[in-house]
């Protein structure tokens, strides 16, 4: 796949031939003890993420320490590449307006010569082809590191600078759109969280169809309202990654993202119920499950024939459930403890009003998330087809 107007052959170059600098940063003497709340930005591998430099959890070092580490000072348009640990292979380009900073020994600085554009080279690193290269170059008994000679030896196919710029500009536009989409989703989640807190603290109230405020909320224990049970053990190899005619029912677990969705199964256990994670790192997470579904044995289930299993009650329980998790050993929130959790309990009519409102925000989040996934698939496709 090429842009019109470019017909020149791409050249094979080793990274060491097109880079003026390939070396890692340095950890200052004293390690974390020299970190400060202000000073010179000190970049660590966790700051190199999602193809960009994320500085939300930054640390700093004094200028006097920075002066001792001149070889690891970062410049605008440098490529930063993580070379050790679980984040090995993650990379980003330092922005044009970057002022001053330093990196530690887990991050490699790649500074290209003027004939090569970092925003063309870095996407190659992020592509599936690039990640395969890094995986094959790992060294050590645990295969957990890249050395500079192997990095310099990476073969790259490069076009003339004008075509590099064209490709880089195109991919940058996609990245900007993905970042914007992520921001839209985060703002919607923040909106839902903010409004939920106001509703559940009685700062924001709903009215019935006649314009009257609903009755004051009672407090009830979960066990008074629901039948409490849990899911069944299910082998994950029985699931399909995608919904189909043979396996149409979602399966929820504690060990996956996307609100616990693990895959799809041919059978279901429950319908329109509230689940919570009973064991593990996500113990206490509560979700309302619409429609027929299956859940594994690490999910507790709240059932109601009276319509109390809804988004409103799910969010109310979720707002307090973490307080009841036992963190002695493996985190747990078992059925007996869940039954004793006391929550404010609106009338059923108000529950449905609140649920409809929160579901409307959830629906918007799902739409925007679907758009994000489409953009990410497009980027993956272009990364696979724009580079030789």
C-alpha positions as CSV (number, residue, x, y, z in Angstrom):
1,X,0.0,0.0,0.0
2,X,1.5,3.3,-1.1
3,X,0.4,6.9,-1.6
4,X,0.1,8.1,-5.2
5,X,3.1,9.8,-6.7
6,X,5.8,7.7,-5.0
7,X,7.5,5.0,-7.1
8,X,11.1,5.0,-5.8
9,X,12.4,1.7,-4.4
10,X,12.6,1.5,-0.6
11,X,16.1,1.0,0.7
12,X,17.2,-1.6,3.3
13,X,19.0,0.0,6.2
14,X,20.1,-1.1,9.6
15,X,18.9,1.1,12.5
16,X,22.5,1.8,13.5
17,X,23.1,3.3,10.0
18,X,20.3,5.8,10.2
19,X,20.6,6.7,13.9
20,X,23.0,9.2,15.4
21,X,22.4,7.8,18.9
22,X,21.3,4.4,20.3
23,X,21.8,4.1,24.0
24,X,19.9,3.7,27.3
25,X,19.4,6.2,30.0
26,X,20.8,6.0,33.5
27,X,19.5,5.6,37.0
28,X,21.0,8.3,39.3
29,X,23.2,7.4,42.2
30,X,20.9,6.9,45.2
31,X,18.0,5.6,43.0
32,X,14.5,6.5,44.1
33,X,15.9,8.4,47.1
34,X,16.9,11.4,44.8
35,X,13.4,11.7,43.3
36,X,11.8,15.1,44.0
37,X,8.4,16.7,43.4
38,X,9.8,19.2,41.0
39,X,13.0,19.7,39.0
40,X,14.1,17.9,35.9
41,X,11.6,15.4,34.5
42,X,12.8,11.8,34.9
43,X,11.2,9.4,32.5
44,X,10.7,5.7,33.4
45,X,9.5,2.8,31.3
46,X,5.9,3.1,32.7
47,X,5.8,6.6,31.1
48,X,6.3,5.0,27.6
49,X,2.8,3.7,26.9
50,X,0.2,3.6,24.1
51,X,2.6,5.0,21.5
52,X,3.0,8.2,23.5
53,X,4.8,9.7,26.5
54,X,2.4,9.6,29.4
55,X,3.5,11.9,32.2
56,X,0.6,11.7,34.7
57,X,2.7,9.7,37.2
58,X,6.0,11.5,36.7
59,X,8.9,11.9,39.0
60,X,11.7,14.5,39.0
61,X,15.4,14.8,39.8
62,X,17.5,17.8,40.9
63,X,19.3,19.7,38.2
64,X,22.6,18.9,39.9
65,X,21.9,15.1,39.4
66,X,20.7,15.7,35.8
67,X,24.1,17.4,35.0
68,X,25.8,14.1,35.9
69,X,23.7,12.2,33.3
70,X,24.2,14.2,30.2
71,X,24.3,11.1,27.9
72,X,20.7,10.2,28.9
73,X,19.1,13.6,28.3
74,X,16.1,13.4,26.0
75,X,15.5,15.7,23.1
76,X,12.4,16.5,21.1
77,X,11.7,13.9,18.4
78,X,13.8,11.2,20.0
79,X,12.3,7.7,19.9
80,X,12.1,6.1,23.3
81,X,12.0,2.3,23.4
82,X,11.5,0.1,26.5
83,X,14.2,-2.5,26.5
84,X,13.5,-4.6,29.7
85,X,10.7,-6.0,31.7
86,X,7.0,-6.6,30.9
87,X,6.8,-3.4,28.9
88,X,9.6,-4.4,26.5
89,X,9.0,-3.2,23.0
90,X,6.7,-0.3,23.9
91,X,7.9,2.9,22.2
92,X,6.9,6.5,21.5
93,X,8.2,9.7,19.9
94,X,9.0,12.6,22.1
95,X,6.9,15.6,21.2
96,X,8.2,18.7,19.3
97,X,7.5,21.0,22.3
98,X,9.3,18.8,24.9
99,X,11.5,20.9,27.1
100,X,14.0,18.9,29.1
101,X,14.1,15.4,30.7
102,X,16.1,12.3,31.4
103,X,15.5,8.6,31.2
104,X,16.5,5.6,33.3
105,X,18.4,2.5,32.2
106,X,15.3,0.6,31.2
107,X,14.6,3.0,28.3
108,X,16.6,3.3,25.1
109,X,17.0,6.7,23.3
110,X,17.1,6.4,19.5
111,X,18.0,9.7,17.8
112,X,17.7,9.5,14.0
113,X,19.8,11.4,11.5
114,X,18.0,14.2,9.6
115,X,17.1,12.1,6.5
116,X,14.8,9.9,8.6
117,X,11.6,10.8,10.3
118,X,11.0,9.3,13.8
119,X,7.2,9.3,13.2
120,X,7.8,7.0,10.3
121,X,10.2,4.7,12.1
122,X,8.4,4.4,15.5
123,X,5.1,3.0,14.0
124,X,7.2,0.2,12.5
125,X,8.3,-0.7,16.1
126,X,4.6,-0.7,17.2
127,X,3.4,-2.9,14.3
128,X,3.1,-6.7,14.6
129,X,6.2,-7.0,12.5
130,X,8.2,-4.8,14.9
131,X,6.9,-6.6,18.0
132,X,8.0,-10.0,16.5
133,X,11.5,-8.5,15.9
134,X,11.8,-7.4,19.5
135,X,10.6,-10.7,20.8
136,X,13.2,-12.6,18.7
137,X,16.0,-10.2,19.8
138,X,15.4,-10.7,23.6
139,X,18.4,-11.9,25.5
140,X,19.1,-13.5,28.9
141,X,17.9,-16.7,30.5
142,X,14.5,-15.1,31.0
143,X,14.5,-13.5,27.6
144,X,13.8,-10.1,29.2
145,X,16.1,-7.6,27.6
146,X,17.4,-6.0,24.4
147,X,21.0,-4.9,24.0
148,X,22.2,-2.0,21.9
149,X,24.0,-4.0,19.3
150,X,20.9,-6.1,18.5
151,X,18.9,-2.9,18.3
152,X,21.4,-1.2,15.9
153,X,21.2,-4.4,13.8
154,X,17.5,-4.2,13.1
155,X,16.8,-4.1,9.4
156,X,14.3,-1.5,8.2
157,X,12.9,-0.8,4.7
158,X,12.8,3.0,4.3
159,X,11.5,5.2,1.4
160,X,12.7,8.7,0.6
161,X,12.0,11.4,3.2
162,X,9.0,12.9,1.4
163,X,7.2,9.5,1.5
164,X,8.2,9.0,5.1
165,X,6.6,12.3,6.0
166,X,3.4,11.4,4.1
167,X,3.1,8.1,5.9
168,X,4.0,9.7,9.3
169,X,1.4,12.5,8.8
170,X,-1.3,10.0,8.0
171,X,-0.6,7.7,11.0
172,X,-0.4,10.8,13.3
173,X,-3.9,11.8,12.2
174,X,-5.2,8.3,13.1
175,X,-3.4,8.5,16.5
176,X,-4.9,11.9,17.2
177,X,-8.3,10.6,16.4
178,X,-7.8,7.6,18.7
179,X,-6.6,9.9,21.5
180,X,-9.7,12.1,21.0
181,X,-11.9,9.1,21.1
182,X,-10.3,7.8,24.3
183,X,-10.9,11.3,25.9
184,X,-14.6,11.2,24.8
185,X,-15.0,7.8,26.6
186,X,-13.2,8.9,29.7
187,X,-15.3,12.0,30.0
188,X,-18.5,10.0,29.6
189,X,-17.3,7.6,32.4
190,X,-16.5,10.6,34.6
191,X,-20.0,12.1,33.8
192,X,-21.7,8.8,34.8
193,X,-19.6,8.5,38.0
194,X,-20.2,12.2,39.0
195,X,-24.0,12.0,38.4
196,X,-24.2,8.6,40.2
197,X,-22.6,10.0,43.3
198,X,-25.1,13.0,43.2
199,X,-28.0,10.7,42.8
200,X,-27.0,8.3,45.6
201,X,-26.1,11.1,48.0
202,X,-29.6,12.7,47.4
203,X,-28.0,15.8,45.8
204,X,-29.9,15.0,42.6
205,X,-33.4,13.6,42.7
206,X,-36.0,12.4,40.2
207,X,-39.7,13.1,40.0
208,X,-42.6,10.8,39.1
209,X,-44.9,11.4,36.1
210,X,-47.0,13.8,38.0
211,X,-44.0,16.0,38.9
212,X,-43.8,14.9,42.6
213,X,-40.6,13.9,44.3
214,X,-40.3,10.2,45.1
215,X,-40.6,9.0,48.7
216,X,-37.6,9.1,51.0
217,X,-35.3,6.1,50.5
218,X,-35.3,3.2,53.1
219,X,-32.2,1.2,54.0
220,X,-32.3,-2.5,53.4
221,X,-29.8,-5.4,53.5
222,X,-29.0,-7.1,50.2
223,X,-30.2,-10.4,51.6
224,X,-33.7,-8.9,52.3
225,X,-34.1,-8.0,48.6
226,X,-32.4,-10.8,46.6
227,X,-31.9,-14.5,46.4
228,X,-28.1,-14.9,46.5
229,X,-26.3,-17.7,44.6
230,X,-23.2,-18.0,42.4
231,X,-22.1,-19.3,38.9
232,X,-20.6,-22.6,37.9
233,X,-17.2,-23.8,36.9
234,X,-16.7,-23.6,33.2
235,X,-13.6,-24.6,31.1
236,X,-12.5,-21.5,29.1
237,X,-11.7,-23.7,26.0
238,X,-15.4,-24.2,25.6
239,X,-16.0,-20.6,24.8
240,X,-16.1,-18.7,21.5
241,X,-14.4,-15.3,21.3
242,X,-17.2,-14.0,19.2
243,X,-21.0,-14.4,19.5
244,X,-22.5,-16.8,17.0
245,X,-25.6,-18.9,16.5
246,X,-24.1,-21.9,18.3
247,X,-22.7,-19.8,21.2
248,X,-24.9,-16.7,21.7
249,X,-24.7,-16.3,25.5
250,X,-22.1,-14.1,27.2
251,X,-20.0,-15.6,29.9
252,X,-18.7,-13.4,32.7
253,X,-15.7,-14.1,34.9
254,X,-13.4,-12.2,37.2
255,X,-10.2,-12.6,35.2
256,X,-11.0,-10.5,32.0
257,X,-11.5,-6.9,31.0
258,X,-14.6,-5.5,29.4
259,X,-16.7,-5.8,32.6
260,X,-15.7,-9.5,33.0
261,X,-16.8,-10.7,29.5
262,X,-14.8,-13.9,28.9
263,X,-16.5,-15.1,25.7
264,X,-19.7,-16.8,24.6
265,X,-21.2,-20.2,25.4
266,X,-24.0,-22.4,24.1
267,X,-25.9,-22.4,27.4
268,X,-27.0,-19.8,30.0
269,X,-27.7,-19.9,33.8
270,X,-29.4,-16.6,34.6
271,X,-31.3,-13.7,33.1
272,X,-31.4,-10.0,34.0
273,X,-29.4,-10.3,37.2
274,X,-26.7,-8.6,39.2
275,X,-23.3,-10.2,39.6
276,X,-20.3,-9.5,41.7
277,X,-16.7,-10.9,41.7
278,X,-16.2,-13.0,44.8
279,X,-12.5,-13.8,44.6
280,X,-9.3,-12.2,43.4
281,X,-8.0,-8.7,42.5
282,X,-11.5,-7.6,41.3
283,X,-13.4,-8.9,44.3
284,X,-16.3,-6.6,45.1
285,X,-16.9,-5.4,41.5
286,X,-20.6,-5.3,40.8
287,X,-22.4,-5.3,37.4
288,X,-25.9,-5.6,36.1
289,X,-26.2,-8.2,33.4
290,X,-29.0,-7.6,30.8
291,X,-30.5,-10.7,29.1
292,X,-29.5,-14.3,29.4
293,X,-25.9,-15.1,30.5
294,X,-23.6,-17.6,32.0
295,X,-21.1,-16.8,34.8
296,X,-18.3,-18.8,36.4
297,X,-17.9,-19.8,40.0
298,X,-16.0,-16.7,40.9
299,X,-19.2,-14.6,40.4
300,X,-21.9,-14.2,43.0
301,X,-25.4,-13.6,41.6
302,X,-28.3,-11.6,42.9
303,X,-31.7,-12.7,41.6
304,X,-35.1,-10.9,42.0
305,X,-38.5,-11.7,40.7
306,X,-39.7,-8.2,41.6
307,X,-37.6,-6.2,39.2
308,X,-35.0,-5.1,41.8
309,X,-32.1,-6.5,39.7
310,X,-31.4,-3.4,37.7
311,X,-28.7,-0.8,37.0
312,X,-29.7,1.5,39.8
313,X,-29.4,-1.2,42.6
314,X,-26.2,-2.6,40.9
315,X,-24.6,0.9,41.1
316,X,-25.8,1.4,44.7
317,X,-24.2,-1.9,45.8
318,X,-21.0,-1.2,43.8
319,X,-20.6,2.2,45.5
320,X,-20.1,0.5,48.9
321,X,-19.1,-3.2,48.2
322,X,-15.3,-2.7,48.2
323,X,-15.5,-1.8,51.9
324,X,-16.7,-5.3,52.6
325,X,-13.9,-7.2,50.8
326,X,-11.6,-9.2,53.0
327,X,-8.0,-8.6,52.0
328,X,-6.5,-11.4,54.3
329,X,-4.8,-13.5,51.7
330,X,-6.7,-13.8,48.5
331,X,-9.3,-10.9,48.4
332,X,-12.8,-12.2,48.9
333,X,-16.4,-11.0,49.2
334,X,-18.5,-14.1,49.9
335,X,-22.2,-14.6,49.8
336,X,-22.8,-14.3,53.5
337,X,-21.0,-10.9,53.7
338,X,-22.8,-9.6,50.6
339,X,-26.2,-10.5,52.2
340,X,-25.4,-8.2,55.1
341,X,-24.5,-5.1,53.1
342,X,-27.0,-2.4,53.7
343,X,-27.9,0.1,50.9
344,X,-30.4,3.0,50.5
345,X,-33.4,1.6,48.7
346,X,-35.5,3.8,46.4
347,X,-39.0,2.9,45.4
348,X,-39.2,0.5,42.4
349,X,-40.6,3.3,40.1
350,X,-37.6,5.6,41.0
351,X,-35.2,2.7,40.6
352,X,-36.4,2.3,37.0
353,X,-36.1,6.1,36.4
354,X,-32.5,6.1,37.6
355,X,-31.7,2.8,35.8
356,X,-33.0,4.2,32.4
357,X,-30.9,7.4,32.9
358,X,-27.7,5.5,33.7
359,X,-28.3,3.0,30.9
360,X,-28.6,5.9,28.4
361,X,-25.0,7.0,29.4
362,X,-23.8,3.3,29.2
363,X,-25.3,3.1,25.7
364,X,-23.4,6.2,24.6
365,X,-20.2,4.8,26.1
366,X,-20.7,1.5,24.2
367,X,-21.2,3.4,20.9
368,X,-18.0,5.5,21.5
369,X,-16.1,2.4,22.5
370,X,-17.2,0.6,19.3
371,X,-15.9,3.6,17.3
372,X,-12.6,3.4,19.2
373,X,-12.2,-0.3,18.4
374,X,-12.9,0.4,14.7
375,X,-10.1,3.1,14.7
376,X,-7.7,0.7,16.4
377,X,-8.4,-2.0,13.9
378,X,-7.9,0.5,11.1
379,X,-4.5,1.5,12.6
380,X,-3.5,-2.2,12.8
381,X,-4.4,-2.7,9.2
382,X,-2.4,0.3,8.0
383,X,0.6,-0.7,10.1
384,X,0.5,-4.1,8.5
385,X,0.2,-2.7,4.9
386,X,2.2,0.5,4.8
387,X,5.5,-1.0,5.8
388,X,7.5,-3.6,3.9
